């Protein structure tokens, strides 16, 4: 069973472990991850898989802005291909829309075919690239998606 919620300070050790296992480079530091948990300018969602943190999604939310930017999304490699990343991304989209954001943006390694396919399946469009974006010189592809604020139900 997979459950999604906002990250809490007690999740930090697992989030750092997932960051380390998921990325060979361009990792967020423990200090940065700790700062983002609960920060008003960010939102970090975690996926609980069988009760343990199995992945996280982190987005930036500038105060008063209309754009949410996905900073990072990572899943414990042992949990790959179970839909955890998709659920985290969808949860981030919902949270961004609930906070009044109308556009969701992200950058992804140009050589990350699995992530690119996921973003495209979920309706993101490629709108450019940035050469030499990652520390190893790899380019980033830029993606965006228009978000719609959920309307309250009326009875």
N, C-alpha and C positions, 0 to 999 in steps of 0.2 A: 504494500500500500504506500502511496506517495501523498504526502501532505505538504502544503506550501504555507509559509508565514514569513513575516518580517524577521530579519536577523536580530539576534540578541547578543550582548557581550559574551555570554557563555558559549556561543557558537564559534568564537574566534579561532581556537585551536584547530577545529575541523576545517574551517574555511581556509586557513593557512596551509594545512596538509593537502587539501584539494588543489589549491593554487600551485603548490610545489609539484604535485603529481601530474597535473594537467598540462603545465607549460614548461618547456625547456628553457625559455628565456622570456624577457619582457614581463617578468612577474611583478605583481604588486607586493610591496613590503608588508610585513606584519603590522608595522606602525600605520601605514596607509589604510590597510583593511580595518584596523581597530578604529581609526578616525572616521571612516565611512559608516560604520554601524551606528545608526541613530542620528547621523548628521542631518541637519535640515536641508542641506543642498544635495543630498543623495538618498537613495533608497536601495537597500540590499535585501533581496528575497532569498530564502533558503528552501531547499526541498528536503523534507524528511522522508527517507526511504527506510521503511521498517523501523521507524523511530529515531534513526540517526541522520545527521546532516550528510547528504550525499551530493549536494551541489549548491551553487549560489549564482545569483544574477545581480549585478551591481549597475545602477544607472545614476547619472548626474541629473540634477534638477535645479537649474538656476532659479533663484527667487524672482517671481514675476514673469518668468519666461514661458514660452509656449512649446519649447523643445525639450524632450527627454533624450539623453544620449546614453546608450549602453556602453559602459566602461569595460565590463568584463562579464563573462559567463563561463562557468566551469563546472564539470561534473566529474566525480570520482571515476577514473578510468575503469574500475571494476564494475561500474554500473552502466557502462556504455550500451547504447542501442535499446534502452528501456523506456525512452520517451521523457527522461528527466529534463534534458536540455529544452525540449519543446515546451514542456509545462512551465519551466522557469521563465522562458522568454514570453510566453503568453501571460503569465502572472505579472511580469514587469510591464507589459503593454497595458494591462488592466489598471495597474497601480498608477501608471503615468497618466492615463485618461482620467482616472478618478481625481487626480491632482490638477486637472485642467490642461494637461499638455495635449497638443493637437498634432504633433509630429514626433516620430521616434526615429532616431538616427543611430548608426553604428559603423565601425570600421572593422574589417576582417582581413586576415592574411589572404593574399591572392592565391596562395597554394592550399588553402583549407577548403577543399571541395565539399566535405560533409557539412560544414557550417554554412557555406554558401547555398547549398541545396536546401537546407532547413530554412534559411531566411527567405529564399524565393518561394518555397512551399507556403510560407506563412504570409505572403503578400508584400514582402519588401522588394523595392526596386533599386537596381544599381544606378547611381548617378555620378559616378566618377571614380577616380583612384588617386592615391598619393604615393609617389615614388619614394623608395628608401625610407619607409615609415617605421619598420621594426628594426631592432638593434642589429639583426643579422643582414640588413639591407633589403629584405623582402618588402614588396609593395603592399599597400592596403587598398581594398576595394571599399567604396563608401556606399551604404545602403540607407534607405529611408522608407517610412511607411506613415501614411496619414492615420491618425487615431480619432476616434469619435467618443465623446463623453457619453457614458451610459445615462440614459434617461430614467428618472425615477418612475417607479410603477405607481399608477393611480387606480384607485378602485371606485 
